Amino acid sequence: LSLPLPRQTSTGTESRVIGALAYGAGYEAMSWTQTALEVVEVCKPCVKWDCEGRTYAMDCYLKLLVRLCHIYDTRGGVKKIKDGASQEQILNETRLQKLQRELVKDFAEVATSRLLARLIWALAEHLDLDGLDPLLADDPEDALNIIVANVHKVLFNGDSPL
């Protein structure tokens, strides 16, 4: 994946998140979508870390996130009971789409342009664009506007190393 993580001397948030991600990615939590969704929700802070080029936690996080987005096909919006979706599936899809919107709003706090580009890449393909309100086209808080602004920032910010 990437460079190995440095040894953690403290038992702070970062070590707990990395442990949860290792569990989620290493012990096949991806076949258990409920567990994987919980791991992705709890480990959301890892997108804000500057790990000095060591991106193992972010790699694991994006791997779980993208897999869940594929499983639940978040691009198509939340399924309905009349379409054959179970209550659990509806709840999980709703949670995952809420998490996607929260991650988009966190773009400004992502530590590096490289990590921001990878997060944009992971999320952009899986957003429910039909679910966005066209009346918010000029709203800077709109998810699509945030993505476009950050793609522009990553592509045209010459001062920031990717």
C-alpha positions in Angstrom: 0.0 0.0 0.0 2.4 2.7 1.2 5.2 3.3 3.5 4.8 1.6 6.9 3.4 3.6 9.8 5.8 4.9 12.5 5.6 3.3 15.9 2.9 5.0 18.0 4.0 5.7 21.5 0.7 7.1 22.6 -2.7 5.5 22.6 -4.6 8.5 21.2 -7.2 8.8 18.6 -4.9 8.1 15.7 -3.8 4.7 17.0 -7.4 3.7 17.7 -8.5 4.7 14.2 -5.5 2.9 12.6 -6.4 -0.2 14.6 -10.0 -0.1 13.5 -8.9 0.4 9.9 -6.5 -2.6 10.1 -9.4 -4.7 11.5 -11.8 -3.5 8.8 -9.4 -4.0 5.9 -7.5 -7.0 7.2 -10.2 -9.2 8.6 -12.6 -9.1 5.6 -15.1 -6.6 7.2 -15.9 -5.7 3.6 -18.0 -8.8 3.4 -19.9 -7.6 6.4 -21.2 -4.3 5.3 -22.6 -3.2 8.7 -19.2 -3.6 10.3 -17.4 -1.9 7.5 -19.9 1.0 7.6 -19.3 1.4 11.3 -15.5 1.4 10.7 -15.8 4.0 8.0 -18.0 6.3 10.1 -15.7 6.0 13.2 -12.5 6.4 11.2 -13.5 9.6 9.3 -10.9 11.7 11.2 -8.1 10.0 9.3 -8.7 12.3 6.2 -7.5 15.3 8.2 -4.1 13.8 9.3 -0.8 14.8 7.9 1.1 11.5 8.1 4.3 12.8 6.4 3.7 10.6 3.3 2.7 7.5 5.2 -0.8 7.0 3.9 -1.6 3.4 5.1 -4.6 4.6 7.2 -6.0 6.6 4.3 -5.5 3.8 1.8 -7.4 1.4 4.1 -10.1 4.0 4.7 -10.6 4.7 1.0 -10.6 1.0 0.2 -13.5 0.4 2.6 -15.4 3.5 1.5 -15.2 2.8 -2.2 -16.2 -0.9 -1.6 -19.2 0.2 0.4 -20.2 2.8 -2.3 -20.1 0.0 -4.9 -22.0 -2.4 -2.8 -24.8 0.1 -2.0 -24.6 1.8 -5.4 -24.8 5.2 -3.7 -24.8 6.9 -7.1 -28.4 5.8 -7.7 -29.8 7.3 -4.4 -31.4 5.4 -1.5 -33.5 2.5 -2.7 -37.1 2.2 -1.6 -39.0 -0.7 -0.1 -41.1 -0.9 -3.3 -37.9 -1.5 -5.2 -37.1 -4.5 -3.0 -34.8 -2.9 -0.5 -34.8 -4.1 3.1 -35.1 -1.7 6.0 -31.5 -2.4 6.9 -30.3 -1.6 3.4 -32.3 1.7 3.4 -30.7 2.6 6.7 -27.2 1.7 5.6 -27.5 3.6 2.3 -28.8 6.7 4.2 -25.9 6.5 6.6 -23.4 6.1 3.9 -24.7 9.0 1.8 -24.8 11.2 5.0 -21.1 10.2 5.5 -20.3 11.1 1.9 -21.8 14.6 2.4 -19.8 15.1 5.7 -16.6 14.1 4.0 -17.2 16.6 1.1 -17.7 19.3 3.7 -14.4 18.2 5.4 -12.4 18.8 2.2 -11.0 22.1 3.5 -9.4 20.3 6.5 -7.7 17.5 4.5 -4.0 17.7 5.3 -2.4 17.5 1.8 -3.3 18.0 -1.8 -2.4 14.4 -2.6 -4.8 13.1 0.0 -7.5 15.6 -1.1 -7.1 14.4 -4.7 -7.5 10.8 -3.6 -10.5 11.5 -1.5 -12.2 13.5 -4.3 -11.5 10.6 -6.7 -13.0 8.1 -4.3 -16.2 10.1 -3.6 -16.9 11.9 -6.9 -17.9 8.8 -8.8 -20.3 7.6 -6.1 -22.3 10.8 -5.3 -26.1 10.8 -6.0 -26.1 13.8 -8.3 -29.8 13.4 -9.0 -30.4 13.9 -5.3 -28.8 17.3 -5.3 -31.0 20.4 -5.4 -30.6 22.4 -8.6 -31.7 25.5 -6.7 -28.4 25.3 -4.8 -26.3 25.7 -7.9 -24.7 28.9 -6.6 -24.5 27.8 -3.0 -20.9 27.4 -1.8 -22.1 24.8 0.7 -23.6 22.6 -2.1 -21.7 19.2 -2.4 -21.1 19.5 -6.1 -19.8 23.1 -5.8 -17.4 22.0 -3.0 -16.1 19.1 -5.2 -15.6 21.3 -8.3 -13.9 24.0 -6.2 -11.5 21.5 -4.7 -10.8 19.8 -8.0 -9.8 23.2 -9.3 -7.7 23.8 -6.2 -5.8 20.5 -6.6 -5.3 20.9 -10.3 -4.2 24.5 -10.3 -2.4 25.1 -7.0 1.2 25.1 -8.1 2.6 25.7 -4.6 1.3 22.4 -3.3 3.1 19.2 -4.0 1.0 16.2 -5.0 
